Amino acid sequence: MSERRLKFWGWGYEGESAKPEEIAGIKEFYGALTGQQEFPDTPAPKAEEFELAKPRLAPPDSLSDICRTDTHTRLVHSMGKSLPDAVRMFDRKVPNAPDIVAYPEDDDQVEDLMDWAADAGAAVIPFGGGSSVVGGVEPALDGDFKGVVTLSTVRMDKVLEVDRTSRAALIQGGIRGPAIEAALKPHGLTLRHFPQSFEMATLGGMIATRSGGHFAMHYTHIDDFVESLKMMTPAGPMESRRLPGSGAGPSPDRMMIGSEGSLGVITEAWMRLQDKPTFRASAAATFDSFEKGAEAVRAIAQSGLDPANIRLVDANECRINRVNDGSSHLLVLGFEAAHYDVAPKMARAIELVRDHGGNVDEAGHMDGAIGAWRNAFIRMPYFREVVTPWGVINDTFETAITWDQFPEFHVEVMTATHAAIKEATGKPGLVTCRFTHVYPDGPAPYYSFHAAGDRKGMLGQWQMIKEAASDAVIDNGGTITHHHAIGRDHMPWYNDQRPLLFGDALAAAKKVLDPKGIMNPGVIVG
């Protein structure tokens, strides 16, 4: 492999980790929250500490050059990056390692791998950046499969063509976020899609999981950028026509977007691009009430001003990330454009903030604090491997709900999650909320929960909290996920959320595209 080695126990590449000053801040916060005095310095796992079952399969000679079976590679592709994944890695327990990891370089090799796996009775798990936090890439399978092949897309990593006239590009599915932007920069273009997993995420993975980017309004989901798709399925290739729009029946793109590897592997996509922004404006405001802040966000979202970013962060999350002392809630507002001055839009948005009781930071006193929060947001994935060995339960869940339902929904979800923490751990915890994305008809609240767990029993404790929070989300009208995807973890609630006949239709479609049911079994289609 030409790229740096990925860590199998945590986020990023080998040699990357949380910084000493970050760890000190984390200790201070969790010490105050949990009363914990000592935090063990647990060494990272080593590949030789794991006992993996011997591979049950051997690739044919025609595919052997693109297949790996070494322990490190199998461990990297055994799990995603969720809390349960981290716990099991630090326990040196990996129950579901793939037998083989394959790195196809083109569509023909993807097709050959699928054909061989189908004949061999093996499941195929598509794998992009490996950033799933919902069990989307773990080979945890039911059925009579004789083995598992994880299909990594990262060797299909090129921008093949740039159409500057139409402002679009043909991009392979295995390319990571930073490489996309580097290839587009000479053309003055950007995909403008920056999820928290941007550094590791692949284009095909973002499309397959309906990724949500950093920008809170307008172009938020990867769906907005897809012009056409090509997916290799066990039944053959499926490629949609490249068009700016179409009213010709149900969209084939929409069938492939969000399929999470259950129907095939997205190998190429024509993606809509944006000109690089040249005009920017940002502002911050504080509110003494989260509810007032939410009303201000709704007013701006429904105003037609179309900000690039509008985030509401509750007081406790501000305190955790040292934005302020936790005495107020924060609204962050941003506009950007390539071809016009955004100052008038910002001025009107600030008026709306003040109309709803917001205190606008005109002097820029909070610029440093906001920068600290933004940096913490980017660095958060590195913190899981730090706090997991301490027995700290720290996880997130996200959803979306209409504005009319939000006030009651928020109270019910917060109450249920707090109660579940107390029941699971015997101690009170902390639950925070921020809006990651906003629509004219509703917000996408993102909840974080923190609790002092029992290191030996924290998986069971996490499961209790996760189930209670998910039940509260579905029972009160929300979606089980806004951008984290379904994976295996969310399947019970996804089955409740989607129409029964739609589930039957998906199962029928999978039968056509994947006759032997080898593609990521148990995800999307039970």
C-alpha positions in Angstrom: 0.0 0.0 0.0 1.3 3.4 -0.9 -0.5 5.5 1.7 0.4 5.8 5.3 -0.8 3.1 7.7 -4.0 3.7 9.4 -4.5 3.1 13.1 -6.8 0.2 13.8 -7.6 1.3 17.4 -8.4 4.9 16.8 -8.8 7.8 14.4 -6.3 8.8 11.8 -2.8 7.5 10.8 -0.2 5.9 13.0 1.8 8.6 14.8 -1.3 10.9 15.1 -3.0 11.4 18.4 -4.4 13.9 20.8 -1.9 16.5 22.0 -0.7 16.8 25.6 -2.6 20.1 26.1 -5.7 18.5 24.7 -5.5 15.5 27.1 -4.9 17.9 30.0 -8.1 19.7 29.2 -10.1 16.5 28.8 -8.8 15.3 32.2 -9.9 18.5 33.8 -13.4 18.3 32.3 -14.0 14.6 33.1 -12.4 15.0 36.5 -15.0 17.7 37.4 -17.9 15.8 35.9 -17.2 12.3 37.3 -15.2 13.0 40.4 -12.5 10.7 39.0 -9.0 11.5 40.4 -6.8 9.3 38.4 -6.8 8.6 34.6 -4.8 5.5 33.6 -2.3 5.9 30.8 -3.3 2.9 28.8 -0.9 1.9 26.0 -2.4 1.6 22.5 -3.1 -2.0 21.4 -0.5 -3.7 19.2 -1.3 -6.0 16.3 0.5 -8.9 17.9 -1.8 -8.8 20.9 -4.7 -10.0 18.9 -5.6 -13.5 18.0 -7.5 -13.5 14.8 -8.9 -16.6 13.2 -7.0 -17.9 10.2 -8.5 -16.7 6.9 -11.1 -19.2 5.6 -10.6 -18.1 2.0 -7.8 -17.8 -0.4 -8.2 -15.5 -3.5 -7.6 -16.9 -7.0 -4.3 -16.2 -8.6 -5.9 -13.6 -10.8 -6.8 -11.5 -7.7 -4.0 -12.4 -5.3 -1.9 -9.3 -6.1 -4.7 -6.9 -4.8 -5.5 -8.9 -1.6 -4.0 -8.7 1.8 -4.4 -11.0 4.9 -1.8 -9.6 7.3 -3.0 -8.9 10.9 -2.7 -5.1 10.8 -4.7 -4.8 7.6 -7.5 -7.1 8.8 -7.7 -5.2 12.1 -8.0 -1.8 10.3 -11.0 -3.2 8.4 -12.6 -5.1 11.3 -14.6 -2.1 12.8 -15.4 1.5 12.4 -14.8 4.3 14.9 -17.7 4.1 17.3 -17.5 3.8 21.1 -18.2 0.1 21.1 -15.5 -0.3 18.5 -13.0 1.5 20.6 -13.9 -0.5 23.8 -13.4 -3.8 22.0 -10.1 -2.7 20.4 -8.7 -1.7 23.9 -10.0 -5.0 25.2 -8.0 -6.7 22.4 -11.2 -8.4 21.3 -12.1 -8.4 17.6 -14.9 -11.0 17.0 -15.5 -10.2 13.3 -12.3 -9.7 11.3 -12.5 -10.0 7.5 -10.7 -13.0 6.0 -9.3 -11.0 3.2 -9.0 -7.3 2.4 -9.0 -6.5 -1.3 -7.9 -3.3 -3.0 -9.3 -3.2 -6.6 -8.0 -0.6 -8.9 -10.8 -0.4 -11.5 -14.3 -1.6 -12.2 -13.2 -4.8 -13.8 -11.4 -5.9 -10.7 -14.4 -4.9 -8.6 -16.6 -7.1 -10.8 -14.1 -10.0 -10.7 -14.0 -9.8 -6.9 -17.8 -9.9 -6.6 -18.0 -12.8 -9.0 -15.5 -14.8 -7.1 -17.1 -14.0 -3.7 -20.5 -15.0 -4.9 -19.1 -18.3 -6.2 -17.2 -18.9 -3.0 -20.2 -18.1 -0.7 -18.4 -15.1 0.8 -19.9 -11.8 1.9 -18.5 -8.5 0.6 -18.1 -5.5 2.8 -17.4 -2.2 1.0 -15.0 0.0 2.9 -14.0 3.6 2.2 -12.6 5.8 5.0 -13.7 3.4 7.8 -15.2 6.3 9.8 -18.5 4.6 10.5 -19.9 5.2 14.0 -22.9 2.9 13.5 -21.5 -0.5 12.7 -21.6 0.1 9.0 -18.4 -1.7 8.0 -18.0 -4.5 10.6 -18.4 -8.0 9.2 -20.9 -9.0 11.9 -23.0 -11.4 9.8 -25.8 -13.9 10.2 -26.3 -16.6 7.6 -24.2 -19.4 6.1 -21.3 -17.3 4.6 -18.1 -19.2 4.1 -16.0 -16.1 4.6 -15.8 -12.3 4.4 -14.0 -10.1 1.8 -13.7 -6.4 2.7 -13.4 -4.4 -0.5 -11.4 -1.2 0.1 -11.9 1.4 -2.6 -8.9 3.6 -1.8 -6.9 2.6 -4.9 -9.6 4.1 -7.0 -8.6 7.6 -6.1 -8.5 10.0 -9.0 -10.3 13.0 -10.4 -10.7 11.7 -13.9 -12.2 14.7 -15.7 -13.1 18.3 -14.9 -15.8 20.0 -16.9 -15.2 23.7 -16.1 -18.1 24.8 -18.4 -20.7 22.9 -16.5 -18.8 23.2 -13.2 -18.6 19.5 -12.5 -16.0 16.7 -12.3 -15.9 12.9 -12.8 -14.4 11.5 -9.6 -13.5 8.0 -8.5 -15.2 6.6 -5.4 -12.1 5.8 -3.4 -10.5 9.3 -3.3 -10.3 11.0 0.2 -11.6 14.4 0.9 -8.3 16.3 1.0 -7.2 14.8 -2.3 -10.5 15.9 -4.0 -9.9 19.5 -2.9 -6.2 19.4 -3.9 -7.1 18.2 -7.5 -9.8 20.9 -7.9 -7.9 23.8 -6.5 -6.0 24.6 -9.8 -9.4 25.0 -11.5 -10.6 27.4 -8.9 -13.3 24.9 -7.9 -14.3 23.1 -4.7 -16.8 20.3 -3.8 -17.6 22.3 -0.7 -18.4 19.2 1.3 -16.5 19.0 4.5 -17.9 16.5 7.0 -16.1 16.0 10.4 -14.6 12.8 8.8 -13.3 14.9 5.8 -9.6 13.8 6.3 -10.4 10.1 6.0 -13.7 9.9 4.2 -13.9 8.8 0.6 -16.3 10.1 -2.0 -18.0 6.8 -2.5 -18.4 6.4 1.2 -19.9 9.9 1.6 -22.4 9.2 -1.1 -23.3 5.7 0.2 -23.9 7.1 3.7 -25.6 10.3 2.7 -22.9 12.4 4.4 -23.7 15.8 5.8 -21.0 18.5 5.4 -19.8 21.2 7.7 -22.0 23.9 6.1 -25.2 24.2 8.0 -27.5 25.4 5.2 -28.1 25.3 1.5 -25.7 22.6 0.3 -25.5 20.3 3.3 -26.0 16.7 2.2 -23.8 15.0 -0.4 -27.1 14.4 -2.2 -27.0 18.0 -3.4 -23.8 17.5 -5.3 -24.4 14.3 -7.1 -25.0 14.7 -10.9 -24.7 11.0 -11.8 -23.4 7.8 -10.4 -21.9 4.5 -11.3 -22.3 1.5 -9.0 -20.9 -1.9 -9.6 -23.4 -4.6 -8.4 -23.2 -8.4 -8.3 -25.7 -8.3 -11.2 -23.6 -5.9 -13.2 -22.9 -2.1 -13.5 -25.6 0.4 -12.9 -24.9 3.9 -14.2 -27.2 6.9 -14.3 -27.3 9.5 -17.1 -25.4 12.7 -16.4 -28.0 15.5 -16.3 -28.6 18.7 -14.4 -32.1 17.6 -13.5 -34.7 15.1 -14.7 -38.3 14.3 -14.2 -38.1 10.8 -15.7 -39.6 8.7 -13.0 -38.0 7.7 -9.7 -34.3 8.8 -9.6 -31.8 6.0 -10.0 -29.3 8.2 -8.2 -31.6 8.3 -5.1 -31.6 4.5 -5.0 -27.8 4.4 -4.9 -27.3 7.4 -2.5 -27.6 6.1 1.0 -27.5 2.4 0.0 -24.5 1.9 2.4 -22.9 -0.9 0.4 -26.0 -3.1 0.5 -26.6 -3.0 -3.3 -23.1 -2.5 -4.6 -20.0 -0.4 -4.7 -20.0 3.2 -5.9 -16.9 3.5 -8.1 -17.5 6.8 -10.0 -19.6 9.9 -9.7 -20.0 13.1 -11.6 -20.2 15.7 -8.9 -21.5 19.3 -9.0 -18.8 21.8 -7.9 -18.7 25.4 -6.7 -16.5 28.3 -7.4 -14.1 29.0 -4.6 -15.6 31.7 -2.3 -13.9 35.1 -2.3 -16.4 37.0 0.0 -16.9 36.0 3.6 -18.5 37.4 6.7 -18.9 35.9 10.2 -20.5 36.9 13.4 -21.3 35.5 16.9 -24.0 36.1 19.4 -25.0 34.8 22.8 -28.5 34.0 24.2 -29.6 33.6 27.8 -32.1 31.0 26.6 -31.6 28.1 24.2 -35.2 28.4 23.1 -34.7 32.1 22.1 -31.6 31.1 20.2 -33.6 28.4 18.4 -36.2 31.0 17.4 -33.5 33.3 16.0 -32.1 30.4 14.0 -35.6 29.6 12.6 -36.1 33.3 11.6 -32.9 33.3 9.7 -33.4 29.9 8.1 -36.8 31.1 6.8 -35.7 34.5 5.7 -34.2 33.5 2.4 -30.8 34.9 3.3 -29.3 31.5 2.9 -26.2 31.6 5.3 -23.4 29.1 4.8 -23.4 28.4 8.5 -25.7 28.9 11.3 -25.0 26.9 14.4 -26.6 27.1 17.8 -24.4 25.6 20.6 -25.9 25.1 24.1 -24.2 26.5 27.2 -22.9 23.2 28.5 -21.2 22.4 25.2 -19.7 25.9 25.2 -18.3 25.2 28.6 -16.9 21.8 27.7 -15.1 23.3 24.7 -14.0 26.5 26.6 -15.9 28.8 24.3 -17.3 30.5 27.4 -18.0 29.7 31.1 -21.3 28.0 30.3 -23.5 30.9 31.3 -24.8 31.6 27.8 -25.7 29.8 24.6 -23.8 30.6 21.4 -25.0 31.3 17.9 -22.3 31.2 15.1 -23.3 32.8 11.8 -21.4 32.8 8.5 -22.0 33.9 4.9 -19.8 33.3 1.9 -20.0 33.7 -1.9 -17.8 33.7 -4.9 -19.3 36.5 -6.9 -21.0 39.1 -4.6 -20.5 40.9 -1.3 -22.3 39.1 1.5 -22.2 42.1 4.0 -25.8 43.2 3.3 -27.0 39.7 4.1 -25.0 39.5 7.2 -26.4 42.9 8.3 -30.0 41.7 7.9 -29.2 38.4 9.7 -27.8 40.4 12.7 -31.0 42.4 12.8 -32.9 39.2 13.1 -30.6 37.9 15.9 -31.2 41.1 17.9 -34.9 40.9 17.3 -34.9 37.6 19.2 -32.8 38.8 22.1 -29.4 37.8 20.9 -26.3 39.8 22.1 -24.2 40.3 19.0 -20.4 40.3 19.4 -19.6 43.2 17.2 -16.1 43.8 18.6 -15.0 40.3 17.8 -14.2 39.4 21.4 -15.3 35.8 20.8 -13.3 35.2 17.7 -10.6 33.2 19.6 -13.2 31.2 21.5 -15.1 30.3 18.3 -11.8 29.3 16.7 -11.2 27.1 19.7 -14.6 25.4 19.4 -14.0 24.9 15.6 -10.6 23.3 16.3 -12.1 21.1 19.0 -14.8 20.0 16.6 -12.1 18.9 14.1 -10.0 17.2 16.8 -12.8 15.4 18.6 -12.3 12.1 16.7 -8.8 11.8 18.2 -10.2 12.0 21.8 -12.1 8.7 21.8 -9.0 6.6 22.1 -8.0 8.8 25.1 -11.2 8.6 27.2 -12.3 5.1 26.4 -9.6 3.4 28.6 -10.7 5.7 31.4 -14.1 4.1 31.5 -15.7 7.4 30.3 -18.9 7.0 28.2 -18.8 9.8 25.6 -20.9 9.4 22.5 -23.3 11.3 20.2 -26.5 10.9 18.3 -28.2 13.2 15.8 -31.6 13.7 14.3 -33.9 16.2 12.6 -37.3 17.4 13.5 -39.7 20.1 12.2 -39.8 23.5 14.0 -43.3 23.0 15.4 -42.3 19.8 17.1 -38.8 20.8 18.2 -39.5 22.4 21.7 -41.4 19.3 23.1 -39.1 16.9 21.2 -36.0 18.5 22.7 -37.3 18.3 26.3 -38.4 14.6 25.8 -35.0 13.5 24.3 -33.0 15.4 26.9 -35.1 13.9 29.7 -35.0 10.4 28.4 -31.2 10.5 27.9 -30.5 11.9 31.3 -32.7 9.2 32.9 -31.0 6.5 31.0 -27.5 7.6 32.1 -28.6 7.6 35.7 -30.2 4.2 35.3 -27.2 2.7 33.5 -24.4 4.1 35.6 -26.1 5.0 38.9 -24.8 8.6 38.5 -26.0 11.7 36.8 -24.3 12.6 33.5 -24.3 15.5 31.1 -26.2 15.8 27.8 -25.6 18.7 25.4 -27.1 19.9 22.2 -26.1 21.9 19.1 -27.7 22.4 15.7 -25.3 21.0 13.1 -27.6 21.8 10.2 -30.7 23.9 9.7 -33.6 23.9 7.2 -36.5 26.3 6.7 -38.8 23.7 8.1 -36.7 22.4 11.0 -33.3 21.9 12.7 -30.9 18.9 12.9 -30.1 18.7 16.6 -26.9 16.9 17.5 -26.8 15.5 21.1 -23.7 14.5 23.0 -23.7 12.6 26.3 -21.0 12.1 28.9 -21.0 9.8 31.9 -18.8 7.9 34.3 -19.0 4.3 33.2 -17.7 1.1 34.6 -14.7 0.1 32.4 -15.6 -3.6 32.5 -19.3 -3.0 31.9 -19.4 0.1 29.8 -20.6 -1.6 26.6 -23.8 -2.7 28.4 -24.1 0.8 29.9 -23.7 2.4 26.6 -26.3 0.1 25.0 -28.9 1.1 27.6 -28.3 4.8 27.0 -28.2 4.4 23.2 -31.4 2.4 23.1 -33.3 4.9 25.4 -32.1 7.9 23.3 -33.0 6.2 20.0 -36.4 5.2 21.3 -37.0 8.8 22.4 -36.0 10.2 19.0 -38.3 7.8 17.1 -41.2 8.0 19.5 -41.2 11.8 19.4 -41.2 12.0 15.6 -37.5 12.5 14.7 -35.3 10.6 12.3 -33.0 7.9 13.6 -30.1 9.6 11.8 -29.5 12.9 10.0 -26.1 12.1 8.7 -24.4 9.3 10.6 -26.1 6.6 8.5 -27.9 3.4 9.5 -25.2 0.7 9.7 -26.1 -2.2 11.9 -26.6 -0.2 15.0 -29.6 1.8 13.8 -31.4 -1.0 11.9 -34.1 -1.6 14.6 -35.2 2.0 14.5 -34.8 2.4 10.8 -37.2 -0.5 10.4 -39.7 1.5 12.5 -39.2 4.7 10.7 -39.5 3.6 7.1 -42.8 2.6 5.5 -43.2 -1.2 5.6 -43.9 -1.5 1.9 -40.7 0.6 1.2 -38.7 -1.9 3.2 -40.2 -4.7 1.1 -39.4 -2.8 -2.1 -35.8 -2.4 -1.0 -35.5 -6.1 -0.3 -36.9 -6.8 -3.8 -34.4 -4.4 -5.4 -31.6 -6.1 -3.5 -32.7 -9.5 -4.8 -32.3 -8.2 -8.3 -29.0 -6.3 -7.9 -27.5 -8.8 -5.4 -29.1 -12.2 -6.1 -27.0 -14.1 -3.5 -27.2 -11.4 -0.8 -23.5 -11.0 -0.5 -23.3 -7.1 -0.2 -22.9 -5.8 3.4 -25.6 -8.2 4.7 -27.8 -6.8 7.5 -27.3 -3.2 6.5 -30.3 -1.3 5.0 -32.0 -4.6 4.0 -32.3 -6.9 7.0 
